[in-house]
Amino acid sequence: MFRPEEMVKIELISINRYKDRLLTYLHEEGVVEIRELDVEIAQKDVPNEFYRKATSYSIGISRLVEFLETYREEKKSGIKEFFFPPMKSKRKYKYKSIEDLVKDVERFLENIEPQIKQVESRISSINTEIERIKNNMAVLELLSALNIDISYLRPTEKIEIIVGFVDRDKYSQLIEELTKTLEGKVAYVSKELKARYLVVFAILKGDYERANPILAKYAFERIEVPEGKGTPREVMREYQHQLAEKEKELTKAEKEAKELARKYYDDVVFYQELMENERDKANILNNLVRTNMTFAMLGWLPRKDVPRVVEGIKRITEGKVYINIKEPTKEELEEVPIKLKNPKFIAPFEMLTEMFGVPKYNEIDPTPILAFTYSFFFGFMLTDFMYGLLIGTVAALLVKGHKRLKDGTWKFANILLWSAFFTMLMGIFFGSYFGNALDLAGFHVWRKLDAMRDALIVLEIALAIGIFHLFIGYTLGFIVKLKNRQIKEAVLEQLSWMLIILGVILFALSMVGIGNAEVAKVVFGAGFVLFAVSEFQSDLPIPMKLLMTISDFFGFVGNWLSYARLMALALATSGIAMVVNIIVQMIWGLRIGPVPLGIAVGLVVFIGGQIFSTAINALGAFVHALRLHYVEFFGTFYSGEGKRFEPFKSRREVSELEI
């Protein structure tokens, strides 16, 4: 806690014949981040023939999966599946070598790939034909306005027939210029259709080159005349018959595709996952180096996993391996991958820290503090017991349902669960149960403060929380810089603000009779002097130094005042809930004769309004609580510029490898 997982560097050299199995072992363990190794006396490793095939098959099988997924039977999905998603069953595969795996995949594809591609090709061809028929029918629908035998609309040996559209405002000019240019040797028929004219031109073939630029000038939009004889309506009936036949063929082909999906989808997905994991292994080979007989690898892994991984490597290589475990040097601290380490109840909040950025190896992990303060801020801003109960109930169901998956939803639900707990506590403190609903119902509700009536006191509490939060941040920064022997930075950049904040706190206490205002002034003054000294360390001109000093100081004041949003969102929550309650109160007594319509409508408005209020205010609390940490709190001490630990790890949803 407060420190990332201890990491060590691992260097190993072994014989080439163990490389595939060793990579597979490390891939399945998923605890080593393999880094690029650069050795002058060795060459970069490259994927062999079978790894290249695995990459190719991965792409090809993905296409098969995409096709079959379109036609597989939809599995039931609803609220129950959202809260309690079913676990996918895993199928075991006995891994011997990449060569054997690729051969197994080839045997599998040899059987099913032709069947799938044949049906896919047939469906694609039928769909293309259906699209062509529909396009022709659309053209015939347009041509039906002229009621001309469409065989007359095709060119002859000496006559060129041009069919198309022109905008209404260009029609007269087009006819006039075309007639003039072709010296009257043009015939045409036209029909006005809304803002355009449908026109059929008949010209001599020898005049086509002169007519074409004029048609282009007036943006004449040509259409292709479909094959057939008779009027457009007569030809359209033939196309409708063709369309019906093609749709029957499509239905039959899709039925075959559904049957293939039922038989082979799970198998194809299984082999797709196997190939995708082999592709990952192929991609990592560029980080290794090799000679004719040996290969070398460099990586990072958590210290706690070293004994297990070393034992596994020796077992895979039958002891024919050189392994060197090294502590990170001072020069390597920037390169050490970061894996956060926190107790189970705090670990879900690592997601919020990682969204901003992980700490450097020599920095403090802020997750334990963030876990408490984020949940508290969320509760302070939402500040309603019933809202917290609603959110907590949903979160608890998600935690239970996603416990086996340990996915992002499970982590987020855990965060919401803690936030809901603090929301309920703050709801009791402010006596808020769906706002003032219980008060309006005639119940006596205990409360320490009323967010609406005691807004100024709530603001004072919010600012007190804010300055304490900032003080914690600067203190953490001071500790980190001292530990990293950055004494000057610790004193000027962190201690200065700590003293300024202490001065403000002591002065506030002196105003209520606790402490001495003179001591507060001395502490504040000492902090301000250190702050000013730090500002004047830059190479800027003196006027700019003065401006930067003023700007940075009021920047701190702005950050502090930003915590007023705690009060603002608490008021917003109470205000929206109160408005809903007042509306319900106004319509509650509405009756139509003996029918108490107001009760039914009031219940709908109350439930819908309070759910809306819960959702909109919870969203606001989530965003603003996060902002107070990312901008104000982290800005005091935390860079988030570490490199996240990205282990070489397999992704297994439907497959399980036995090595």
Beta strands, then each sheet from edge to edge (+ up, - down):
strand 1: 7-15
strand 2: 33-35
strand 3: 43-44
strand 4: 91-94
strand 5: 159-167
strand 6: 186-193
strand 7: 196-204
strand 8: 221-222
strand 9: 289-290
strand 10: 294-302
strand 11: 321-326
strand 12: 337-338
strand 13: 643-644
strand 14: 655-658
sheet 1: 2+ 10- 1+ 11-
sheet 2: 2+ 10- 9+ 3-
sheet 3: 4+ 14+
sheet 4: 6+ 7- 5+ 8-
sheet 5: 12+ 13+
end
